[in-house]
Amino acid sequence: MAVYTDIAEDDLKWFLTEYDAGSLLSYKGIAEGVENSNFLLHTSKEPLILTLYEKRVEKTDLPFFLGLMQHLAARGLSCPLPLPRRDGALLGSLSGRPAALISFLEGMWLRKPEAKHCREVGRALAQMHVAGDGFELKRPNALSIDGWRTLWEKSEARADEVEPGLQHEIRGELDFLSAAWPKGLPAGVIHADLFPDNVFFLGDQLSGLIDFYFACNDLLAYDVSICLNAWCFEKDGAYNITKGTAMLEGYQSVRPLSGEEIAALPVLSRGSALRFFLTRLYDWLTTPEGAMVTKKDPLEYLRKLRFHRQIGSAAEYGLSL
């Protein structure tokens, strides 16, 4: 979540008249994240999240994102729901951007998740994968292996400004992953961005998943590797095998991984680390000064990528074979 586009109070009040949302009491921008402009609204009826979809998000993808949340919620997954307008549409327009109102999910994200929380995240991710079965709309993953070279080309010329030697290292990594990327693994709808700030807890109880704006169709085990990267490393860069074990056990308690998925996990984890390194690198180099957005250090994911290069089997992540 972030704020790139500001909104005027009068425009927001007019926007709300197209919904059965009550009258506006207050609103404020939400600074976390990097993709869309988000605001917390308090109305006379209920709190809501207002999302303005920025240029990186294709308007043609929005029916997939909004429909997916409806599909998952109908199948018992706790996630926000888009609020329909009075005319039944889920999407409106505000400040020159496509915009939607989304229900507010109670809870907070954890700054210091423990193994017990990782177990709950693994279980919830598997529940999402199961619940996503049957969703008819499709969206290819533009930020999977086929899109990485295109993304890299946008930053390659300046990469050595971030760390000397990056150009050579990342070229070699792309060549390796292009040759080694697994094919034929179980696929379906994935979240593709299930970081701690996209999972809410009430105490130790997971209350829901949010921010489905990277969701797409891809390998289910790739989503697992994203979570290993996002949840199971400590601030000093060390991999916490206790957290990894808990997350993988939680996932497999709902949807057991196949032998092929288990064998592919080191390569998938290496790839997902590269994916987040590349997007962070691009944002680090191009986000304008003064934008109300938190830039994230790309070198964090470069260190994770280098860790995964040393992994020989999924047992080293804490998976019981």
N, C-alpha and C positions, 0 to 999 in steps of 0.2 A: 504494500500500500504506500501511497505517496500523494503529493499535491504538485501537479505541474500547471493546472488551469485553475485560476481562482473563480469564484462565483459571487455575484451580487445578491444581496438579501432579497431585493424585490423580484429578481429573476427566479430565485429559488422558491419564493412564495407562490409565484405564478405556476411554476412547474408542479408544485404539490397539489394545486387545484385539479390536476388531471388524475389524481389518485384519491382513494378513500383512506387518506393517511392522517387526517386531522390537520390542525394549524401548526405552523412552525413556532417553537419556543426558543430554540437555540441551535447553533451548528458550529462545528470546528473541523479543521483539516486534520488528517491522520498522516503523519510524516513517514512511517515505516514502509519499506518496500521500494520498488523501482518501476512498476509498470503503468498503473493507472492513477488518476486523481480520486481520492477517497475522502469522504466526510462523514462524521458521526452527527446524525440529526436527532434532536429531541422534539417530539411533536406532542400535541394534546392527547394522542392515542397511544403511541408506543415509540421507543427508540428505533431508528432505522440507519442503515448504511446507504449512502448515496455514492455511486461509482460513475465517474466520467471516463469513458474509454479513450485512451490517448492513441497517438498515431501508430505505435507499434502493434496495437491490437486491430485486426481486420474486422470491419463491421459485419462482414459475411460470416465470421466465426461466432458471433454473439448468440445466434439461436442454438448452437451446439452447447455453449457454456451454460446458458440460462436453462435450456431444456434438460441438460444433464443434472443440474441441481434438483429440478423437479422429479426427475426419474429416480435419483438416488434416495431422496427424501421419501418418496412413495414406497420404497422398498426397505425403509427402516433405518437408513443411515442418517445420523444427526448432522445436518449441514444447513446453511442459510437457504431461504427460499426467495426467489424474485417476487416482488409485489406487482400484480397486474394493474394496469391503468384502467380507468373507467370504461374505455373502449375494448378492453381485453388484451391489448398489446402489453408485452413485457418490457419494451424498449421505448424511450422517449428521447428528447434532445434538450440540452442545456449548455449554454455558453459555447455553442458551436461544436459540441461533442455529443455522440451517442451517450445516453445516460440511463441508468436503471436504479430503482430502489430495491434494496435487499433486506430481508428480516435481520434483526440484531440477534446474535447468538451469545448467550450468557457464558461467561468464563474469561479466563486470561491465559495468555501463553506463558510458558515456563522459561525463565532465564537460566535456570540450573536444573535441567531434567536429570532424573535418576534412572536406574535400571528398571524400576517398576513402571515408570512412565513410558520408557522405550517399549516395554512389553505391550502396553495398551496401544501405543502407536502402531506397532506391528499388527496387532489384532484388527485395529480399525482400518488399516490399509488393505488387509486381506478382505475384510467385510465390504469395502468399497469396490474391490476388484470383482467380487462375487455379485454385488448389487448392480454393477454396471453392465452385466451380461443382459443382452436384449435391448440395449439402447440403440435405436435404429440410426441416428445420425452418426456420421464418421468425420473425423478430423485427423489428417496425417500429422505426425510430429515434425514440425519444421525445425526443431532444435535437437533432432537426433543425428545420427552419423552422417546422413546425406546433406545436412545443412551446416555442418561444422566448418568445412573449408570456406564456404561463402562468408560465414561469420568471421573466421580467422582473417580473411582477406581485408576486412574493414579495419583491422587493428595491426596487422603484421608489420607495416612500415614503422610503427612507433613502439613495437613490443619491447625492444631492447632498452627503451627509456624506463621501463618498469623493473627489469632485471636484465643485465647483460647476458647474452647467449640465448634468450628466449626464442628468437626467430628459428634458430637451428633446432632447438629442443622440440618445439611444438610441431614443426614440419615432420620430424621423425615420428612423433606420437600419432599424428594424423595418418601417416603411412602405415604404421603398425595396426591401428584400430580398423582401418579400411580393409586390411587383409584378415584380421582375426575376429571381426564382429560376428556373433552367432546368428544363425538363421533357423527358422522353423520352430522357435520356442513358443509356448502359449502366449497369446496376445489378447488384448482387449482395451477397455478404457482405463487409462492411468491418470493419476493426479499430476505427476511430473514436477511438483514443486512443494512437497510436503515437508517443509522446514518447520522448526519449532514455532515460529510466529504464525503459522497456518493451522495450528492445532490448539484448541482451547481446553483447559481443565478447570474444574471446580474442585478445589482441594486436590486429591490424587485421582479423581474420577474424570476421565476424558469426556468432555461435554460436546465436542463436535469438530468437524473439519471445515475449513473455510478456504476462500481464494482459489477457485477452480479455473482460473484464466490461462493456465498453461495446459489444462487437461486435453487429452488427445488419445489416439489409438496407437499403441506400441506394445513392446514386450512387457509382460507383467513383472518379470524379474528385474527389468531395468528400473522400474519404480522402487523395488526393494533396495536396489543399489543406491538410488538417490537418497533414501532414508538412512542407510548406513553412513553415507557421507555427511548427512545433515545432522544426525542425532548422536553418533557414536564416537566422535572425536572430542577430546578435551581442548580447553583454551590454549594449552601449550603445544597442540598439534598431535598429541599421542592418541592412538586408537585405544578405546576402552572396550576390551573384549567382553567384560561383564554386561555392558549395555548392548553390545552386538549380539551376544547370546540371547538376552532377554527379548530383543526385537525380533530375531529370527524365530524363536520359540513362539512368541505371540502370533506372528504371521502364520506359521505352520499349524497352529492350533485351529485355524479356520480354513486355510488353503495350503495343503502340503506342496512344497516345491518338488518338481520332477528331478530326476537324476541329471538330465540335460541342463536344467536351470541352475542346479547347484554347481555343476562343472563350469558353467559360463559366468558365475558370479564375480570372479576376479576381473575378467575383461569388462564386464558390464559396469563394475564399480570404477574401474579406470576410465571408462568412457563417460560416465556421469560426472566424475570429477573434472574431466576436460570440458564438458559442456558448461558447467558453472564457472570454471575459470574463464572461458571465452566470453561469456556474457558479462561477467564482472569486469574483465579487461576492457571490453568495449565501453561499458558505462563509465569506468574509471577515466578513460581517455576522452570521453565525449560529453558527459553530463555538464551542462553549463553551471558556472558559479551562481549562487543565489537561488537555485532551485530548491524547493522544500522537499528534499529527498535525501535519504541516507545512502551514500555510496559505500559499497562493500569491497573489502580488500581482495583483489584477485589472487594474491600470493597465498592466501589461506588454502585455496583449492589447488594451486600448483603443488603445495606441500602434500596434500592428500593424494594427488595424482602420483607423485613420486613414491609415496607409501605403497600404493596399490601395485606398482611395478614389481615390488619385492614379494608379493603374495603368490604362493604356489597353489593353494587350494582353499575352498570355502571354509575348511576347518579352522583356518587362521582368523576368520571373522567371528568364530564362536559357534559355528553351525555343527551340530552333532550329526555325524555321517553314519 
